[in-house]
Amino acid sequence: MTPFLYPKSNHQRRERPPQYKDYRSYKPYLRREFEKKCVYCRLPDTLKGQSSFCVEHYRPKNKKLFPQLECVYSNLFYACSCCVSFRQACMKS
């Protein structure tokens, strides 16, 4: 099995969604942006089901840390619930 190699350059956003007040509204744009794959494990949502994927914040939406980034598209990723849970657990420790 060949390991996944991450790209050498940063991802350039292609989608240009309108500004929303609820970050969850960006999910269809993020799904296309990240080619229906989790940004972390790269598994496609066709394996786990689209409902097990969510909008993930790169910088936490925590009111004390980065509240201004809660609905900023460039701060949002498409990720599976397993990776989001794992990331949140790692951030707590």
N, CA, C and O atoms as a DFTB+ gen file, in Angstrom:
372 C
 N C O
     1  1       0.842      -1.185       0.000
     2  2       0.000       0.000       0.000
     3  2       0.885       1.245       0.000
     4  3       1.805       1.359       0.810
     5  1       0.611       2.150      -0.884
     6  2       1.376       3.382      -0.990
     7  2       0.849       4.413      -0.002
     8  3      -0.356       4.662       0.029
     9  1       1.717       5.021       0.807
    10  2       1.234       6.032       1.757
    11  2       0.786       7.290       1.025
    12  3       1.273       7.608      -0.060
    13  1      -0.146       7.990       1.641
    14  2      -0.610       9.246       1.052
    15  2       0.456      10.312       1.253
    16  3       0.976      10.478       2.356
    17  1       0.774      11.021       0.206
    18  2       1.734      12.120       0.291
    19  2       0.976      13.442       0.207
    20  3       0.273      13.708      -0.768
    21  1       1.126      14.244       1.219
    22  2       0.464      15.545       1.213
    23  2       1.147      16.458       0.200
    24  3       2.348      16.330      -0.037
    25  1       0.394      17.376      -0.398
    26  2       0.982      18.304      -1.369
    27  2       2.071      19.162      -0.718
    28  3       2.037      19.432       0.482
    29  1       3.021      19.577      -1.528
    30  2       4.109      20.410      -1.024
    31  2       3.696      21.862      -0.853
    32  3       4.343      22.603      -0.112
    33  1       2.646      22.275      -1.514
    34  2       2.195      23.667      -1.397
    35  2       0.867      23.729      -0.644
    36  3       0.126      22.748      -0.583
    37  1       0.588      24.875      -0.086
    38  2      -0.668      25.083       0.634
    39  2      -1.851      25.047      -0.326
    40  3      -1.740      25.422      -1.493
    41  1      -2.961      24.597       0.185
    42  2      -4.188      24.540      -0.603
    43  2      -4.657      25.959      -0.938
    44  3      -4.762      26.809      -0.054
    45  1      -4.931      26.199      -2.185
    46  2      -5.469      27.490      -2.613
    47  2      -6.977      27.354      -2.768
    48  3      -7.454      26.529      -3.547
    49  1      -7.717      28.155      -2.036
    50  2      -9.181      28.075      -2.073
    51  2      -9.704      28.475      -3.449
    52  3      -9.299      29.488      -4.019
    53  1     -10.617      27.650      -3.968
    54  2     -11.222      27.895      -5.278
    55  2     -12.641      28.444      -5.150
    56  3     -13.077      29.255      -5.967
    57  1     -13.349      28.002      -4.132
    58  2     -14.737      28.425      -3.939
    59  2     -14.782      29.855      -3.398
    60  3     -13.901      30.276      -2.650
    61  1     -15.804      30.579      -3.782
    62  2     -16.020      31.950      -3.314
    63  2     -17.467      32.090      -2.828
    64  3     -18.284      32.743      -3.477
    65  1     -17.773      31.477      -1.692
    66  2     -19.162      31.530      -1.204
    67  2     -19.521      32.920      -0.659
    68  3     -18.637      33.708      -0.321
    69  1     -20.805      33.206      -0.580
    70  2     -21.227      34.459       0.056
    71  2     -20.939      34.396       1.555
    72  3     -20.677      33.325       2.102
    73  1     -20.990      35.531       2.197
    74  2     -20.773      35.576       3.645
    75  2     -22.023      35.074       4.369
    76  3     -23.122      35.576       4.136
    77  1     -21.853      34.089       5.243
    78  2     -22.952      33.551       6.036
    79  2     -22.742      33.877       7.511
    80  3     -21.615      34.093       7.956
    81  1     -23.836      33.909       8.260
    82  2     -23.754      34.140       9.702
    83  2     -23.617      32.838      10.475
    84  3     -23.240      32.844      11.647
    85  1     -23.921      31.725       9.824
    86  2     -23.802      30.408      10.444
    87  2     -22.755      29.612       9.661
    88  3     -22.924      29.367       8.466
    89  1     -21.683      29.213      10.330
    90  2     -20.583      28.521       9.652
    91  2     -21.027      27.212       8.999
    92  3     -20.409      26.783       8.025
    93  1     -22.066      26.575       9.498
    94  2     -22.533      25.308       8.912
    95  2     -23.070      25.500       7.492
    96  3     -23.146      24.539       6.727
    97  1     -23.437      26.712       7.141
    98  2     -23.937      26.994       5.790
    99  2     -22.856      26.808       4.729
   100  3     -23.167      26.687       3.544
   101  1     -21.609      26.785       5.140
   102  2     -20.498      26.630       4.193
   103  2     -20.232      25.166       3.813
   104  3     -19.404      24.899       2.942
   105  1     -20.913      24.231       4.445
   106  2     -20.610      22.807       4.238
   107  2     -20.630      22.383       2.765
   108  3     -19.701      21.695       2.342
   109  1     -21.631      22.753       1.959
   110  2     -21.599      22.323       0.546
   111  2     -20.391      22.878      -0.214
   112  3     -19.836      22.198      -1.078
   113  1     -19.988      24.100       0.103
   114  2     -18.822      24.703      -0.553
   115  2     -17.547      23.979      -0.130
   116  3     -16.681      23.697      -0.958
   117  1     -17.438      23.683       1.160
   118  2     -16.264      22.988       1.670
   119  2     -16.178      21.566       1.120
   120  3     -15.090      21.061       0.842
   121  1     -17.323      20.936       0.968
   122  2     -17.344      19.578       0.405
   123  2     -16.748      19.571      -0.999
   124  3     -15.955      18.692      -1.337
   125  1     -17.126      20.540      -1.805
   126  2     -16.543      20.657      -3.152
   127  2     -15.069      21.067      -3.076
   128  3     -14.218      20.524      -3.780
   129  1     -14.796      22.026      -2.212
   130  2     -13.431      22.556      -2.062
   131  2     -12.427      21.443      -1.746
   132  3     -11.329      21.408      -2.302
   133  1     -12.814      20.548      -0.859
   134  2     -11.904      19.480      -0.435
   135  2     -12.206      18.148      -1.119
   136  3     -11.826      17.085      -0.629
   137  1     -12.895      18.222      -2.259
   138  2     -13.144      17.080      -3.136
   139  2     -13.784      15.902      -2.405
   140  3     -13.440      14.744      -2.641
   141  1     -14.723      16.223      -1.512
   142  2     -15.514      15.234      -0.770
   143  2     -14.662      14.344       0.124
   144  3     -15.045      13.213       0.424
   145  1     -13.488      14.859       0.559
   146  2     -12.579      14.082       1.396
   147  2     -12.267      14.838       2.682
   148  3     -12.236      16.068       2.709
   149  1     -12.037      14.077       3.740
   150  2     -11.629      14.664       5.009
   151  2     -10.262      15.324       4.834
   152  3      -9.341      14.732       4.271
   153  1     -10.146      16.531       5.313
   154  2      -8.892      17.271       5.184
   155  2      -7.750      16.601       5.953
   156  3      -6.585      16.806       5.611
   157  1      -8.055      15.812       6.974
   158  2      -7.032      15.179       7.801
   159  2      -6.677      13.766       7.334
   160  3      -5.518      13.505       7.012
   161  1      -7.644      12.856       7.291
   162  2      -7.347      11.456       6.939
   163  2      -7.495      11.170       5.444
   164  3      -7.058      10.124       4.965
   165  1      -8.104      12.090       4.714
   166  2      -8.281      12.005       3.260
   167  2      -9.255      10.914       2.824
   168  3      -9.302      10.589       1.638
   169  1     -10.029      10.341       3.736
   170  2     -11.043       9.364       3.342
   171  2     -12.233      10.100       2.731
   172  3     -12.635      11.150       3.233
   173  1     -12.795       9.565       1.662
   174  2     -13.940      10.217       1.026
   175  2     -15.222      10.046       1.835
   176  3     -15.400       9.049       2.535
   177  1     -16.100      11.020       1.731
   178  2     -17.374      10.933       2.466
   179  2     -18.285       9.855       1.901
   180  3     -19.294       9.519       2.522
   181  1     -17.954       9.305       0.741
   182  2     -18.747       8.203       0.185
   183  2     -18.556       6.928       1.000
   184  3     -19.418       6.051       0.967
   185  1     -17.449       6.803       1.729
   186  2     -17.210       5.629       2.575
   187  2     -17.935       5.731       3.906
   188  3     -18.506       4.751       4.382
   189  1     -17.915       6.912       4.506
   190  2     -18.488       7.095       5.839
   191  2     -19.874       7.710       5.808
   192  3     -20.601       7.656       6.799
   193  1     -20.238       8.285       4.700
   194  2     -21.520       8.973       4.592
   195  2     -21.350      10.461       4.859
   196  3     -20.650      10.865       5.788
   197  1     -21.988      11.253       4.046
   198  2     -21.854      12.708       4.135
   199  2     -22.294      13.245       5.497
   200  3     -21.778      14.262       5.959
   201  1     -23.243      12.567       6.137
   202  2     -23.739      13.040       7.432
   203  2     -22.697      12.889       8.538
   204  3     -22.824      13.519       9.588
   205  1     -21.672      12.067       8.323
   206  2     -20.627      11.916       9.335
   207  2     -19.497      12.929       9.137
   208  3     -18.474      12.858       9.818
   209  1     -19.678      13.855       8.223
   210  2     -18.703      14.919       7.979
   211  2     -19.259      16.238       8.480
   212  3     -20.472      16.445       8.515
   213  1     -18.354      17.127       8.868
   214  2     -18.809      18.400       9.413
   215  2     -17.865      19.533       9.009
   216  3     -16.824      19.317       8.388
   217  1     -18.260      20.722       9.380
   218  2     -17.437      21.902       9.167
   219  2     -16.512      22.024      10.377
   220  3     -16.971      22.136      11.514
   221  1     -15.231      22.003      10.122
   222  2     -14.213      22.063      11.174
   223  2     -13.526      23.427      11.136
   224  3     -13.258      23.972      10.065
   225  1     -13.251      23.957      12.302
   226  2     -12.534      25.231      12.418
   227  2     -11.042      24.954      12.621
   228  3     -10.660      24.226      13.538
   229  1     -10.209      25.534      11.768
   230  2      -8.765      25.385      11.942
   231  2      -8.347      26.087      13.235
   232  3      -7.753      25.472      14.120
   233  1      -8.654      27.345      13.332
   234  2      -8.488      28.075      14.593
   235  2      -9.804      27.934      15.340
   236  3     -10.854      28.260      14.786
   237  1      -9.781      27.458      16.580
   238  2     -11.023      27.177      17.310
   239  2     -11.963      28.370      17.398
   240  3     -11.536      29.518      17.515
   241  1     -13.254      28.065      17.339
   242  2     -14.265      29.116      17.420
   243  2     -14.534      29.537      18.859
   244  3     -15.452      30.312      19.127
   245  1     -13.739      29.026      19.772
   246  2     -13.854      29.349      21.190
   247  2     -13.989      30.861      21.388
   248  3     -13.234      31.645      20.812
   249  1     -14.949      31.248      22.202
   250  2     -15.235      32.674      22.427
   251  2     -14.025      33.443      22.955
   252  3     -13.904      34.645      22.721
   253  1     -13.128      32.754      23.665
   254  2     -11.959      33.426      24.236
   255  2     -10.792      33.510      23.250
   256  3      -9.974      34.427      23.331
   257  1     -10.718      32.570      22.332
   258  2      -9.556      32.500      21.455
   259  2      -9.738      33.218      20.115
   260  3      -9.074      34.219      19.850
   261  1     -10.633      32.706      19.278
   262  2     -10.771      33.238      17.920
   263  2     -12.232      33.449      17.520
   264  3     -12.652      32.936      16.482
   265  1     -13.005      34.171      18.292
   266  2     -14.428      34.336      17.946
   267  2     -14.636      35.034      16.607
   268  3     -15.649      34.807      15.945
   269  1     -13.704      35.867      16.204
   270  2     -13.833      36.603      14.942
   271  2     -13.672      35.695      13.721
   272  3     -14.006      36.100      12.607
   273  1     -13.168      34.480      13.914
   274  2     -12.950      33.559      12.795
   275  2     -14.035      32.499      12.660
   276  3     -13.911      31.596      11.832
   277  1     -15.088      32.590      13.452
   278  2     -16.126      31.563      13.446
   279  2     -16.744      31.357      12.067
   280  3     -17.022      30.219      11.691
   281  1     -16.964      32.416      11.312
   282  2     -17.604      32.308       9.989
   283  2     -16.701      32.793       8.858
   284  3     -17.193      33.252       7.826
   285  1     -15.405      32.696       9.040
   286  2     -14.451      33.072       7.996
   287  2     -14.124      31.821       7.185
   288  3     -13.574      30.854       7.712
   289  1     -14.467      31.849       5.901
   290  2     -14.348      30.662       5.055
   291  2     -12.938      30.063       5.051
   292  3     -12.791      28.841       5.064
   293  1     -11.922      30.887       5.032
   294  2     -10.547      30.375       4.989
   295  2     -10.135      29.658       6.278
   296  3      -9.108      28.980       6.302
   297  1     -10.912      29.797       7.333
   298  2     -10.637      29.117       8.602
   299  2     -11.412      27.794       8.722
   300  3     -11.305      27.110       9.739
   301  1     -12.172      27.440       7.716
   302  2     -13.044      26.271       7.780
   303  2     -12.541      25.142       6.888
   304  3     -12.022      25.375       5.796
   305  1     -12.706      23.907       7.380
   306  2     -12.326      22.711       6.642
   307  2     -13.495      21.730       6.619
   308  3     -14.440      21.852       7.399
   309  1     -13.416      20.764       5.719
   310  2     -14.369      19.659       5.626
   311  2     -13.677      18.458       6.255
   312  3     -12.635      18.020       5.769
   313  1     -14.245      17.923       7.329
   314  2     -13.577      16.845       8.047
   315  2     -14.571      15.819       8.569
   316  3     -15.730      16.137       8.835
   317  1     -14.099      14.580       8.712
   318  2     -14.952      13.523       9.251
   319  2     -15.029      13.654      10.770
   320  3     -14.130      14.202      11.407
   321  1     -16.100      13.151      11.324
   322  2     -16.329      13.291      12.764
   323  2     -15.254      12.565      13.585
   324  3     -14.943      12.997      14.695
   325  1     -14.690      11.488      13.070
   326  2     -13.624      10.775      13.799
   327  2     -12.390      11.665      13.968
   328  3     -11.834      11.760      15.062
   329  1     -11.975      12.303      12.904
   330  2     -10.803      13.169      12.968
   331  2     -11.072      14.409      13.818
   332  3     -10.191      14.864      14.547
   333  1     -12.270      14.949      13.729
   334  2     -12.620      16.121      14.548
   335  2     -12.571      15.746      16.021
   336  3     -12.026      16.495      16.832
   337  1     -13.133      14.600      16.377
   338  2     -13.105      14.145      17.772
   339  2     -11.677      13.934      18.257
   340  3     -11.324      14.328      19.368
   341  1     -10.861      13.309      17.415
   342  2      -9.468      13.056      17.780
   343  2      -8.723      14.375      17.973
   344  3      -7.974      14.531      18.938
   345  1      -8.924      15.312      17.068
   346  2      -8.249      16.621      17.156
   347  2      -8.665      17.356      18.419
   348  3      -7.825      17.937      19.105
   349  1      -9.952      17.336      18.730
   350  2     -10.441      18.012      19.933
   351  2      -9.858      17.376      21.193
   352  3      -9.513      18.083      22.140
   353  1      -9.748      16.054      21.212
   354  2      -9.172      15.364      22.370
   355  2      -7.697      15.743      22.539
   356  3      -7.222      15.933      23.659
   357  1      -6.985      15.848      21.427
   358  2      -5.563      16.216      21.486
   359  2      -5.377      17.655      21.966
   360  3      -4.411      17.960      22.666
   361  1      -6.288      18.520      21.593
   362  2      -6.183      19.925      21.992
   363  2      -6.435      20.106      23.483
   364  3      -5.919      21.045      24.091
   365  1      -7.224      19.216      24.075
   366  2      -7.531      19.319      25.502
   367  2      -6.365      18.872      26.363
   368  3      -6.212      19.326      27.497
   369  1      -5.528      17.967      25.816
   370  2      -4.423      17.451      26.634
   371  2      -3.159      18.245      26.477
   372  3      -2.148      17.927      27.104
